[in-house]
Amino acid sequence: MDSQEIIIHVRFAPNGRVIQISERPAKLTPNQWFDVLNTRASAAYRPLARGRGVFRLSRTAVDGFKQQTVGLG
């Protein structure tokens, strides 16, 4: 199931801060996790209406990004 697609949902406050994001490692803030994903997979991001957006990534990619964040936070 390495090719399983994961949809990571993002919700933004009116000031642009990330207030909720799925698949977030516990040691990272919502903004930190968004920055990791945006830096490494910005092409996978799609903005939605009402302060929302999604990243569509493979499970392998998401797990890899989580591993890369071990030293962060």
C-alpha positions as CSV (number, residue, x, y, z in Angstrom):
1,M,0.0,0.0,0.0
2,D,2.9,2.4,-0.5
3,S,1.1,4.1,-3.3
4,Q,-1.9,4.9,-1.0
5,E,-2.9,8.6,-1.5
6,I,-3.2,10.7,1.6
7,I,-5.2,14.0,1.7
8,I,-3.8,16.4,4.3
9,H,-6.4,19.0,5.2
10,V,-5.3,22.5,6.2
11,R,-7.4,25.2,7.8
12,F,-6.3,28.8,8.1
13,A,-7.2,31.6,10.4
14,P,-8.2,34.9,8.8
15,N,-4.7,36.2,9.5
16,G,-3.2,33.4,7.5
17,R,-1.9,31.2,10.4
18,V,-2.5,27.5,10.2
19,I,-5.0,26.5,12.9
20,Q,-5.5,22.9,11.9
21,I,-3.6,20.4,9.7
22,S,-3.9,16.6,9.5
23,E,-1.1,14.1,9.8
24,R,0.9,16.5,12.0
25,P,3.7,15.1,14.1
26,A,2.9,16.0,17.8
27,K,6.1,17.9,18.3
28,L,5.4,20.4,15.5
29,T,3.0,23.3,15.5
30,P,0.4,23.5,12.7
31,N,2.5,26.2,11.0
32,Q,5.7,24.2,11.3
33,W,4.1,21.2,9.7
34,F,2.6,23.3,6.9
35,D,6.0,24.8,6.3
36,V,7.6,21.4,6.0
37,L,5.0,20.2,3.5
38,N,5.0,23.5,1.6
39,T,8.8,23.5,1.3
40,R,9.0,19.8,0.2
41,A,5.8,19.3,-1.8
42,S,4.3,22.7,-2.8
43,A,3.2,21.3,-6.1
44,A,0.9,18.9,-4.3
45,Y,-1.0,21.7,-2.6
46,R,-4.4,22.9,-3.7
47,P,-6.1,26.0,-2.1
48,L,-9.8,25.7,-1.4
49,A,-12.5,28.2,-0.5
50,R,-13.1,29.5,3.0
51,G,-9.5,29.4,4.3
52,R,-8.9,25.8,3.5
53,G,-6.5,23.7,1.4
54,V,-5.3,20.2,0.8
55,F,-2.0,18.4,0.1
56,R,-2.4,15.2,-2.0
57,L,0.6,13.0,-1.3
58,S,1.5,9.3,-1.1
59,R,1.7,7.6,2.3
60,T,5.4,7.0,1.5
61,A,6.0,10.7,1.0
62,V,4.2,11.7,4.2
63,D,6.0,9.2,6.3
64,G,9.3,10.4,4.8
65,F,8.5,14.0,5.6
66,K,7.7,13.0,9.2
67,Q,11.0,11.2,9.5
68,Q,12.9,14.3,8.3
69,T,11.3,16.3,11.1
70,V,12.8,14.2,13.9
71,G,15.3,17.0,14.8
72,L,12.7,19.8,14.5
73,G,10.3,21.2,17.1
